[in-house]
Amino acid sequence: MSHNNTVLNQVVRFFKRHEFETLARKYHVGQQFRSFSRWSQFTAMLVGQLTGRKSLRDLVDNLKVQGHKLYHLGTRDVPRSTLARVNEEQPHQLYKELFHKLLGRCQTIAPKNRFKLDAKLYLLDATVINLCLKVFPWASYQKTKGAIKLHVGLSADGYLPEFFDVTTGKEHEINWARLLKLPTGSFVVFDRGYTDYDWYQTLMDSGIFFVARLKDNALVEYFKKRPGRRSQGVLTDQKISLKGIKGSLRLVHFIAEDGNEYRFVTNANHIPAALVAELYKERWQIELFFKWIKQNLKIKAFYGTSENAVLT
């Protein structure tokens, strides 16, 4: 584990110990620990991730062997029963808030989005992580399947996950999206899975610009047609209205280089039609983000079966 131990040292340096301990006190239930700590839990989970431990027993056995190398990180030998109990009982929200602390520091050095917009650009999507329903009965998804769903709002500034949550697999994406507090003037891009005209109206009323694919069965009333620039792939650029939405919208009919055609609906009338298509194309970055997570994080090797243990 010599290499992984070096990596662990580098990872731990990103987290301020006093900040962590403040959060640990905030998110503690029950009696105080005698010898264990949330920091020990944290370092144990990091070791499990970095070394690809396949079970709680495997992780604890590895920690025993490497105990002398972990001592200087402020942790010690971790009893399996204690770690299992802490994973089950102590609130996972500690790590969610810890993530936001780290995110804030990353945002200060993140590059701006490549479109040079004077506003934030967010890319929304969700991905399903399958679980065994018999082992995780709380994660009901389909009749015989279990799953959790990772919802992400990726900022185009550095492609950082500024908004995220984990729900059961049954939770629809739009339910999560409605709860987002997006800044006024920002842009948000999403696929047809987020189609909800009431939410569209809320975004418009809040001064937030959206770009989405228009559903094939949408009831559209067409008004003014703007000339499209076929050299940029824009076939038509029209003013439309959708039943159930107050005010007009914009429909950009775009043809990609591969010949596939797309219809994008947006309330951003102040940007070029070709940019509307480019903003939607940027949504591919969140697909790459999910792919990276599934390739690099051992998210299917959970060290507990309860919802709290999985989210930890």
N, C-alpha and C positions, 0 to 999 in steps of 0.2 A: 504493500500500500504506500510505498515511499513517494511515488509520483502523486497519488491521490491525496496524500497527507499534505504535500506542498500546495496542491490546488485548494484543499480545504483551508489552509492558512490564508491564501489569497482571497477566497470567498468571504471568510469571516471578517476580514479587514473592512469590507464594505459596510458592516453593521456596527453602529456605535453601541457599546455595551451599556452605558448608562441609559440610553434611549430604550434599549431592549428591556432593561430591568423595570423601567417606568411602565412600559406596556404590560410586562409580566404581572406587576402588582394590580394594574387596572383589570386585567382579564384573569383573575384567579377566583376560584370557587372552593369552598370547604376549608379545611384546616391547612395551616401553613406546612410546607415541606420541612422535614427534619434534615435530610442530607441531599435530597434530589432538588432539581431546579428546572425551570422552563428553558434555561440556557443549555442544560444538559440534554433536554429533549430536542432542542433546536440543532445542536451539534450532532446528535445521534441521527436525526433525520437527514442532515446534510451528508453524513458518512454513508447512510443507506443509499442516497441518490448517487453520490459520486462513485461508489464501488459496486452499485447494481445488486445489492443484497435482495434475495428473493423472498425472505420471510423475516418475521420479528426475531425468531430464534437465530437465524443466520446472521442478522445484524448484531445482536447482542454478543454472540460468540466472537465476531470480528472486533467489536469494541474491547472485549477482554484482552485479546491478543495485542491490540494497538494502544492499550490504556496509557502506557508511558509516553507515547507520542501525542496524546490528546490532553495530557495533564496541564500543559502550559496554556491551553485554550480555556482553562477554567472549568473543565468537566472531569468526571471520574467514571469508574466502573458503574454501569447502568444495569440494575436487576431487571430481568425480562418482565416480571409481574408488575413492577413499578412503572416501567415505560408503557406497558399495555394499558394500565389503569389511567395514566396521565393522558394518553392518546384518546381514551374513551371519554374522560370526564372534563378535562380542562378546556375552556373555550378556544376553538380554532380561530376566532376573530382576532386573536393576538397577531397571527401571521398575516392576516389580511391588512391590518393597520401597519404592520412592519413593512409590508410591500409598498404601501403608499408613501411611507417615509423614504424608502429607497428610490421610488419613482420620482419624487420631488427633486432629489439630488441629480438624477439622470436627466431630468427635463432641463436643467440649467445648462447642460453641455450638449444637448441634442441638436442636430442640424435642423433647419427649417424645411418645410415641405418643398418639393422641387418645383411646384407651380408658382411659388413666390406670392401666394395669396396673403392679403392683409387680414387673414382670419384663420382660425383653426379648421382643420379638415379631419373628420373622423370616418373610419371605415368600420361598419358593423357586420358581424356574422357570429355564428355559433357552430359548435361541433359536438358530436355525441361520442362519449366514451363508454363502450359496452362493459357491463358487469354481469356476473352470474346472479340471477334473481334469488336463487336458493341461499346464497351466501350473503347477499345484500338485499333483503326483502323490502327495505324502505325505499329502494331505488327503482320502483316499478316504472316500466317504460311501455312494453307491450305485454301481451298475454303471458308469454313464457320467457320474456327477456327483461333484464334490468339494465339501467344506464344512468349516467349523469350527463349533464349538458354544460359545456363551458361557453359562456357568453362573453364576447370581447368587443370593446370599442377601441380600435387601434388608432392612435394619433399618427397622422402622416409626418409629423415632426419627429424624426428618428425612429418611426414605427414602434412606438412604445404603447403598451396596453394600458391606456389611461383609465378606461372603464372595464371592469370584468366582474363576473360572478359565476358561481357554480350552483346549479339547481338539479332537480331530478330530471330525467330525460323527457318526461311528459310536459314540462314547462315550455310553453310556446315562446318563441323569440320576441314576439311583439309585446308580450306581457312585461318582459324585462326592459325592452326599449322604451316603453311608456314612462318608466321610472327615472330615466336618465335626465340629468340636469345639464343640458348642453348650453354653452355660452351664447348669448345673443350675437348674431352676425356670423356664426360658424357654419360650416358645411358638413353635412352628414350623408354618406353614401351607403346604400344597402340594396339587397336583392329583393325579388318578388315575395319572399317569405315574410317580409315585414309590411306587406300591403295592409294598410288600415287607414281609411280616409279620415276618421276622427283624429287619428294621430297626425296625419298630414296637416290637418287644419290647425292642430295645436302647434306644430312646428311653424307654420306660416304666421299664426297670431303672435308667436314668440320671437319673430324676426330671425328664424333659423332657416337656412337654405338646404334643400335636400335634392338628391339625384337618385333615381330608382328606375328599374325596368317597369314598363307598363304591362299589366296583365293582358292576355289576348282577349279575354271576355269583358274588358272594361267598357263601360258605357261612356262614350266620348262624344262631345259636341265640338265641332271644328269651327274656328273663326278665322282670323287673319293668318295668311300663310306668308312666311318670310322666304326669300330666295335662299336656297342652300348652296354651299360650295362643294360641288362634287369632287373637286381636286383634293379636298380635305376629308372626303368620305361622308359629307352631310348631304343627304338626299332632300329632306325638307325640314323646315323649322317653323312650327306652327303654334298659334295661340289656341288653347283649347279650354274646355271646362269639363270637370268630372262630376257626375251626379253625387251629391252629398257634400261637396266642397264649395265654400263660398269664395268667390274670386276666380280669376283665370290662372291657368298654368301654361307651361310651355312643353311642347312635344318635339323632340329632336329625333328624326329618323336617320339612322346612321348605318353605313355599310362598311364592314371591316375589310382588311386586305385579303382575308380568306373567302370573301364573298358572303359571309353571314350578315344578316341584317338585324338591327336592334332598334327598339323604340324606348327612348329615355324620357321620363317625365320629371320636370323640375319646376321650382318656383324662382330659380335664379335667372332673371331676365337680363342681367347686366353683364353677363360673361359670354364670350363667343360660343357658338354651337359646338364647334370642334372641341372646345375645352370641356363641355358637358360630357362628351364621350370619353375624353381623357381622364376625367375625374372618376367615371365609373370603372374604367379600365384599371385604375389604381387599386380598386377593391381586391385585385388579385394578390396584393401584398398580405392581406389577412389570411388568405389560403396558404401562402408560403409560411406565415407565422404558425398556423396550426400544424403544418407539416413538420416544421422545425421542432415544435414541442413534442410531437409524437415520436420523432426520431431520436431526440436527445434526453427526454425525461422519462424515467421509468414509472409512468403514471398508472400502470396496471398492477404494480407490485405494492399494494397497500398494506400497512402494518396495523390493521384493525378492520373490523367489519361494520362498526357503527357509522352513522353519517358524520359525526364529529371527528372520528379517527380518519376517515377518508379525506375530509376537507383539510385536516391538519397536514 
